[in-house]
Amino acid sequence: MKKQVYNPFLPIDVCIPDGEPHVFGERVYLYGSHDQEGGDTFCMLDYTVYSAPVEDLSDWRCEGVIYRAEQDPDYPERPYMYAPDVVRGNDGRYYLYYCMSGRCGVGGYFGPISVAVCDTPAGRYEYLGYVRNKDGCPMLKYVCFDPGVINDDGVIRIYYGTQYDFEERIYSGLEDPKDFRKAFEAHEDVIRSEQEMFHKSREEILDTQDSVMGPVHAVLEDDMLTVKEEPRHIIPYRVKGTDFEEHPFFEASSIRKIGGIYYFIYSSQLNHELCYATSRYPDRDFKFGGTIVSNGDVGLNGRKEADRLNMTGTTHGSIEKINGQWYVFYHRLTHKSDYSRQACAEKITIAADGSIAQVEITSCGLNDGALKAEGVYPAVIACHITNGHMPHGSNKIFTESFPNCTHQGEDRFIGEIADGTLIRYKYFQCNGGCRKVFGITFRADGNGVLDIYLDDNRCGSIEIVPSDDWTEGSAAFDMTGGVYALTLKYRGSGQMELKEIHWQE
């Protein structure tokens, strides 16, 4: 690795969530939706791809805009392009699958799956059509949302869907599951909600086996558009009593095949975590595997949702093997909303039995080990930012005060740092013992102290004084060689903002 790389690994003003990483040739390409920094709804910008050499994940370059929303026939009625995926067809060309949506997701659950095509992985894609039935009409079975695609030794498989618990709440209250149809018919409010959200008829909602919701699989013809094998659920909608009960499917279908086993990666209804399920078959018998990553480290070492270490919210991503190492790609939230999400990644291990243990979120991510305890870093690479009671995002911008990554003009910083705020960076490495000067660039409207911890040991503090302009502060302490979690804790009045952290000997 020629230089260091940290999370978020793209430029800190770039918001590309819903990442699908794919290695094509000697480069890895990150396909995702595109949020506007500080935007007020999901996916406001056109698809832009970044790529890096497989041998140097610090060297990401912008490939530019590969596809514009206005190229889709549904534009401008539905102006936003949601989470895409790309697959190489049997003809050697590259196919982009996506769904259009309106503001805050309105209208995103009843359109077709659109397809664009290009001769190269990150060239300029052209609209091709929509996934269709054999008679040429749009394929709209179940709910077309968040497509994930794989070329499975020449078989083009597409996965998609979404799942809310409207029907599960009814089903779970029944003594006899055979009574479900009658009980469902008695809940006209639920039926109407599904009709409005999914644009399905009452009969289709009632008569679809299992549910119109849930994750589904279909096979496409070599034209990459026509359905060859009809969609079918890969996981039952009704999860009560199954191994999916605690982590039911919500959205973000992604598929990988590893050693003859299919790995279905998805966002659960807990919303902050990427989970996986495995099967020897592409279209059935999936079993829950576990959580791969949570953007609040929820579940890691038993951590409860109330103790989340960040503002949590939507996540979407997948896994990819790059130059012999497996990674999980996910996103984090900024600007106190679900609308400014940034790409992050962590190393993962696939055990001999095929299992994937949940990994912690870090600041170093794609880096070859811990970051060097030297030089200047943006403060916003913190992996944990918490005041002890952080919220969970819900398709909105929060107005209440809590610490968050944000921006003002050309400045990116952690804002609204108040008494009791904890900011953590994992990890920094010191090579050999020495006297270190640790500094910060900050501004504040009150007086306080920023305590500095290496792992759990307090090693110094920096006085915080009121300032309208960015101000420097520092503390000196002895640091022995090793790898450390750096934690900063603020105590004092008012609020402060943190722009940079820096190390020097």
C-alpha positions in Angstrom: 0.0 0.0 0.0 1.6 3.3 -1.2 -0.2 5.5 1.3 -2.7 5.2 4.2 -6.4 4.9 3.8 -9.1 5.4 6.4 -12.9 5.3 6.8 -14.7 6.8 5.0 -12.3 5.8 2.3 -13.5 8.1 -0.5 -13.0 11.9 -0.3 -14.7 13.2 2.9 -17.2 15.3 0.9 -18.4 12.3 -1.1 -21.5 10.4 -0.1 -21.8 7.1 -2.0 -23.9 4.6 0.1 -25.4 1.2 -0.8 -22.0 0.0 -2.0 -21.7 -3.0 -4.2 -18.0 -3.8 -4.7 -16.9 -5.9 -7.7 -13.5 -6.9 -9.0 -13.4 -6.7 -12.7 -9.9 -7.4 -14.1 -7.2 -5.7 -12.0 -9.5 -3.1 -10.3 -12.2 -3.1 -7.8 -15.2 -0.9 -8.6 -17.6 0.5 -6.1 -21.2 0.9 -7.4 -23.7 2.6 -5.2 -26.3 5.3 -5.1 -25.2 8.9 -4.6 -26.3 11.1 -1.8 -25.8 14.9 -1.8 -23.6 16.0 1.1 -26.1 17.7 3.5 -29.0 16.6 1.2 -32.6 16.5 2.3 -33.7 13.2 0.7 -32.1 9.9 -0.5 -30.0 9.5 -3.6 -30.2 13.0 -5.0 -27.2 12.7 -7.4 -26.4 10.6 -10.5 -24.4 7.4 -10.3 -20.7 8.0 -9.9 -18.2 5.2 -9.6 -14.9 5.0 -7.8 -12.3 2.3 -8.4 -8.9 1.2 -7.1 -6.2 -1.2 -8.1 -6.7 -4.5 -6.3 -3.1 -4.3 -5.1 -3.5 -0.7 -3.6 -6.8 0.1 -1.9 -5.5 3.5 -0.9 -5.5 4.7 -4.5 -9.2 5.3 -5.2 -10.0 7.4 -8.3 -13.2 8.9 -9.5 -14.4 7.4 -12.8 -17.0 10.1 -13.2 -20.7 9.9 -13.7 -21.6 6.6 -15.4 -25.4 7.1 -15.6 -27.8 9.9 -15.1 -31.3 9.7 -13.7 -32.7 11.7 -16.7 -31.8 8.7 -18.9 -34.5 6.6 -17.4 -38.0 6.9 -18.9 -39.6 7.4 -15.4 -37.7 10.6 -15.0 -38.8 13.2 -13.8 -41.9 11.5 -12.3 -39.5 9.5 -10.1 -36.2 11.5 -10.2 -34.0 9.5 -7.9 -32.0 6.3 -8.6 -31.8 3.9 -5.7 -29.2 1.2 -4.8 -27.8 -0.4 -8.0 -25.8 -3.5 -8.9 -23.7 -4.3 -11.9 -22.9 -7.7 -13.5 -20.9 -8.8 -16.4 -23.1 -10.5 -19.0 -22.3 -13.6 -21.1 -21.6 -11.2 -24.0 -18.8 -9.5 -22.0 -20.7 -6.3 -21.5 -21.6 -4.8 -18.2 -25.3 -4.4 -17.0 -26.5 -2.0 -14.4 -29.7 -2.8 -12.5 -31.6 -0.2 -10.5 -35.0 1.1 -9.4 -36.3 4.7 -9.5 -38.0 6.4 -6.6 -39.5 9.7 -5.5 -38.7 11.9 -2.6 -38.1 10.0 0.7 -38.8 6.7 -1.0 -42.3 7.6 -2.1 -43.1 5.7 -5.3 -40.0 3.5 -5.0 -41.9 0.3 -4.4 -44.0 -0.1 -7.5 -41.8 0.6 -10.5 -40.0 -2.0 -12.6 -36.3 -2.9 -12.4 -34.5 -0.8 -15.0 -31.4 -1.9 -16.9 -28.5 0.0 -18.5 -25.5 -1.4 -20.4 -21.9 -0.4 -21.2 -18.9 -2.0 -22.8 -16.6 -1.3 -19.9 -17.1 -1.4 -16.1 -17.1 2.4 -15.5 -17.9 3.9 -18.9 -21.0 5.7 -19.9 -24.0 3.4 -19.6 -27.0 3.6 -21.9 -30.6 2.7 -21.0 -31.5 -0.7 -22.3 -35.0 -1.4 -20.9 -36.6 -3.0 -17.9 -36.8 -6.5 -16.5 -39.8 -7.9 -18.3 -42.0 -11.0 -18.6 -41.9 -13.1 -21.7 -44.9 -11.2 -23.2 -42.8 -8.0 -23.0 -44.7 -6.3 -20.1 -42.8 -5.1 -17.1 -42.0 -7.8 -14.5 -43.7 -6.5 -11.3 -44.1 -9.7 -9.3 -43.6 -9.2 -5.6 -42.0 -5.8 -4.8 -39.2 -4.6 -7.2 -36.6 -3.0 -5.0 -32.8 -3.0 -4.4 -31.8 -5.5 -7.1 -28.7 -7.6 -6.7 -27.3 -9.6 -9.6 -24.8 -12.4 -10.2 -23.5 -14.3 -13.3 -23.5 -17.8 -11.9 -21.4 -19.7 -14.4 -23.5 -18.3 -17.2 -26.8 -18.2 -15.4 -28.0 -14.6 -14.7 -29.7 -14.5 -11.3 -31.4 -11.5 -9.9 -32.5 -11.0 -6.3 -34.7 -8.2 -5.0 -37.5 -7.3 -2.6 -38.4 -5.5 0.6 -40.2 -6.6 3.7 -42.2 -4.8 6.4 -43.8 -6.5 9.3 -47.4 -5.6 8.6 -48.5 -9.1 8.1 -46.0 -10.7 10.5 -47.7 -8.8 13.4 -51.0 -10.4 12.4 -49.5 -13.9 11.9 -47.6 -13.9 15.1 -50.7 -13.3 17.1 -52.5 -16.4 15.8 -52.8 -19.7 17.6 -53.4 -21.5 14.3 -51.5 -20.3 11.2 -54.3 -21.6 9.0 -56.5 -18.7 10.3 -54.2 -16.2 8.7 -56.2 -15.4 5.6 -59.3 -14.7 7.6 -57.4 -12.6 10.1 -55.6 -10.7 7.3 -58.9 -9.9 5.6 -60.1 -8.3 8.9 -57.2 -5.8 8.8 -58.4 -3.5 6.0 -56.0 -0.8 7.3 -53.0 -3.1 6.6 -54.3 -4.1 3.2 -54.9 -0.5 2.2 -51.4 0.4 3.4 -49.9 -2.3 1.2 -52.1 -1.3 -1.8 -50.9 2.3 -1.5 -47.2 1.5 -0.9 -46.8 -1.3 -3.5 -49.6 -0.4 -6.0 -50.9 -4.0 -5.8 -54.6 -4.9 -6.0 -56.4 -6.2 -2.9 -56.6 -9.6 -4.6 -52.9 -9.8 -5.4 -52.0 -8.9 -1.9 -54.4 -11.5 -0.4 -53.7 -14.3 -3.0 -49.9 -14.1 -3.3 -48.5 -17.2 -1.6 -46.6 -16.2 1.6 -46.7 -12.5 0.8 -46.0 -9.9 -1.9 -43.1 -8.8 0.4 -39.8 -10.7 1.1 -36.6 -11.5 -0.7 -37.0 -13.2 -4.1 -35.0 -14.7 -6.8 -35.5 -15.0 -10.6 -33.4 -16.1 -13.6 -33.0 -13.9 -16.7 -32.4 -14.8 -20.3 -29.1 -13.9 -22.0 -30.7 -10.7 -23.2 -30.4 -9.6 -19.5 -34.0 -8.4 -19.5 -36.5 -11.3 -20.0 -37.5 -13.5 -17.1 -36.5 -17.1 -17.8 -37.5 -18.6 -14.4 -40.3 -16.9 -12.4 -39.5 -15.1 -9.2 -39.9 -17.1 -5.9 -39.2 -16.4 -2.3 -35.8 -17.6 -1.1 -36.7 -17.0 2.6 -40.3 -17.3 3.9 -41.9 -14.0 4.7 -43.2 -15.3 8.0 -40.2 -15.7 10.2 -41.7 -16.5 13.6 -40.1 -19.6 14.9 -37.3 -19.6 12.3 -33.6 -18.7 12.6 -34.5 -15.4 10.9 -36.9 -14.3 13.7 -34.4 -11.9 15.4 -33.0 -10.6 12.1 -35.7 -10.6 9.5 -35.0 -9.4 6.0 -35.8 -5.7 5.3 -34.0 -4.7 2.0 -30.6 -4.5 0.3 -30.4 -7.8 -1.5 -26.9 -8.8 -2.5 -25.5 -12.2 -3.6 -22.1 -13.8 -3.7 -21.1 -17.4 -4.4 -18.1 -18.8 -2.4 -16.9 -22.3 -2.8 -20.2 -23.6 -4.1 -22.2 -21.9 -1.3 -24.5 -18.9 -2.0 -24.2 -16.0 0.5 -27.2 -13.8 0.6 -26.3 -10.4 2.2 -29.1 -8.1 3.3 -30.1 -5.3 5.7 -32.3 -6.6 8.5 -35.3 -4.9 9.9 -33.1 -3.7 12.8 -31.8 -1.5 9.9 -28.3 -0.8 11.3 -26.8 -4.2 10.4 -25.8 -6.2 7.4 -26.6 -9.9 7.9 -26.0 -13.0 5.8 -27.7 -16.3 5.0 -26.3 -19.3 3.2 -27.5 -22.1 1.0 -26.2 -24.8 -1.4 -29.0 -23.7 -3.7 -29.5 -20.2 -5.3 -33.3 -20.1 -4.8 -34.2 -22.0 -1.6 -33.2 -23.4 1.8 -31.3 -20.3 3.0 -30.3 -20.4 6.7 -29.5 -17.4 8.8 -25.7 -17.0 9.3 -25.3 -14.0 11.5 -24.5 -10.3 11.5 -21.4 -9.1 9.5 -21.3 -5.5 10.6 -23.5 -2.9 12.4 -22.9 0.9 11.8 -23.3 1.4 15.6 -21.4 -1.8 16.7 -24.7 -3.1 18.0 -24.6 -6.8 18.8 -20.8 -6.8 19.0 -19.8 -8.4 22.3 -23.5 -8.2 23.3 -23.9 -4.5 22.8 -27.6 -3.4 23.0 -29.3 -1.0 20.7 -29.7 1.6 23.5 -25.9 1.6 23.8 -25.2 2.2 20.1 -21.9 4.0 19.5 -23.1 6.2 16.7 -26.3 7.5 15.3 -27.5 4.4 13.4 -29.7 4.0 10.4 -30.0 2.4 7.1 -27.1 0.3 5.9 -26.5 -1.5 2.6 -23.5 -3.2 1.2 -21.8 -6.5 0.4 -18.7 -8.5 0.7 -15.8 -8.9 -1.9 -12.5 -10.7 -2.0 -9.8 -8.3 -3.1 -6.2 -9.5 -3.6 -6.8 -12.5 -1.4 -8.5 -10.6 1.5 -12.2 -10.5 2.1 -13.9 -7.2 3.0 -17.4 -6.0 4.0 -18.5 -2.7 2.5 -21.2 -0.7 4.3 -22.0 2.9 5.0 -22.2 5.3 7.9 -24.6 8.3 8.5 -23.6 11.9 8.7 -25.4 15.3 9.0 -27.9 13.9 11.5 -29.9 12.2 8.8 -30.2 9.1 6.6 -29.6 11.3 3.5 -25.8 11.8 3.7 -24.3 8.4 3.9 -20.6 7.6 3.3 -18.8 4.4 2.2 -16.8 2.4 4.7 -15.2 -1.0 4.7 -13.7 -3.5 7.1 -11.6 -6.7 6.8 -13.6 -9.9 7.5 -12.7 -13.5 7.8 -14.6 -16.4 6.3 -14.0 -19.3 8.6 -13.4 -22.9 7.5 -17.0 -23.7 8.3 -18.1 -20.8 6.1 -19.2 -18.6 8.9 -18.5 -14.9 9.2 -18.0 -13.3 12.7 -19.3 -9.8 13.2 -16.5 -7.3 12.9 -16.1 -4.0 14.7 -16.2 -0.7 12.8 -12.9 1.1 12.7 -11.2 4.2 11.5 -8.5 2.2 9.5 -10.8 0.0 7.4 -9.1 -0.8 4.2 -5.7 0.2 5.6 -2.9 -2.3 6.0 -3.2 -2.3 9.7 -3.5 0.6 12.2 -2.9 4.2 11.1 0.4 5.8 12.0 0.4 8.0 15.1 2.0 10.8 13.1 0.8 13.6 10.9 -2.7 15.2 10.4 -6.0 13.4 10.1 -9.6 14.7 9.5 -11.5 14.5 12.8 -14.4 13.0 11.0 -12.7 9.6 10.5 -13.8 8.8 14.1 -15.4 5.4 14.1 -17.4 6.1 17.3 -19.2 9.4 18.1 -21.6 9.2 21.0 -23.1 11.2 23.8 -24.4 8.0 25.4 -27.9 8.2 23.9 -27.6 8.4 20.2 -30.7 8.1 18.0 -31.6 5.7 15.2 -32.3 7.3 11.9 -35.8 7.1 10.4 -36.0 8.8 6.9 -35.6 12.3 8.3 -33.2 15.0 9.5 -33.0 15.3 13.2 -33.3 18.7 14.8 -32.3 17.8 18.4 -28.7 18.3 19.3 -26.2 15.5 19.4 -22.6 15.1 18.1 -22.4 14.4 14.3 -20.2 14.6 11.3 -21.2 17.7 9.2 -19.8 20.4 7.1 -19.9 24.2 6.6 -18.5 25.6 3.4 -15.2 23.7 2.8 -14.8 22.6 6.4 -15.8 19.1 7.5 -15.9 18.5 11.2 -17.6 16.8 14.2 -20.1 19.3 15.5 -22.4 19.7 18.5 -19.8 18.1 20.9 -21.2 18.7 24.4 -20.4 17.6 27.9 -20.1 13.8 28.0 -19.4 13.3 24.3 -17.0 10.5 23.4 -15.1 10.4 20.1 -13.0 7.3 19.3 -10.5 6.3 16.7 -9.5 2.7 16.1 -6.6 2.3 15.7 -3.3 4.2 15.8 0.1 2.6 16.0 3.2 4.0 17.6 6.5 2.5 16.5 8.8 2.5 19.6 8.5 4.7 22.7 8.7 8.4 22.5 7.4 11.7 23.7 4.3 12.6 21.6 2.5 15.9 21.1 -1.1 15.3 20.3 -3.0 18.3 18.9 -6.4 19.3 17.7 -8.0 22.0 15.6 -11.2 23.2 17.2 -13.6 26.0 17.9 -16.0 26.3 20.8 -18.6 28.6 22.5 -17.8 27.5 26.0 -15.0 26.4 28.4 -14.0 22.8 28.9 -11.5 20.1 28.8 -10.9 17.4 26.2 -9.4 14.3 27.9 -7.2 12.0 25.9 -7.2 8.2 26.4 -5.0 5.5 24.8 -7.1 2.4 25.2 -8.6 2.9 28.7 -5.7 4.9 30.1 -6.0 8.7 30.4 -2.7 10.2 29.3 -3.4 13.9 29.0 -5.9 16.7 28.4 -6.4 19.8 26.3 -8.0 23.0 27.6 -10.9 24.2 25.4 -11.6 27.9 25.3 -14.2 29.9 23.4 -13.2 30.8 19.9 -15.0 31.9 16.7 -12.2 30.7 14.5 -10.4 27.4 14.2 -7.9 27.2 17.1 -5.0 24.8 17.9 -4.6 23.0 21.2 -2.2 20.3 22.3 -0.9 18.0 25.0 2.3 16.1 25.4 2.7 12.6 26.9 4.9 9.6 26.7 3.7 6.9 24.3 5.1 3.4 24.2 5.2 1.3 21.1 2.0 -0.5 20.2 -1.5 -0.3 18.7 -4.1 1.8 20.5 -7.6 3.0 20.4 -7.6 6.8 20.8 -10.5 8.2 22.7 -11.4 11.8 23.3 -13.9 12.8 26.0 -15.3 16.3 26.4 -16.3 17.8 29.7 -17.4 21.4 30.0 -19.9 24.0 29.1 -21.4 24.9 25.7 -20.4 23.0 22.6 -17.2 22.5 20.6 -16.4 21.5 17.0 -13.5 19.3 16.1 -11.9 19.6 12.6 -8.5 17.8 12.8 -6.4 15.7 15.0 -2.6 15.7 14.6 0.4 13.9 16.0 4.1 15.0 16.3 7.1 14.0 18.3 
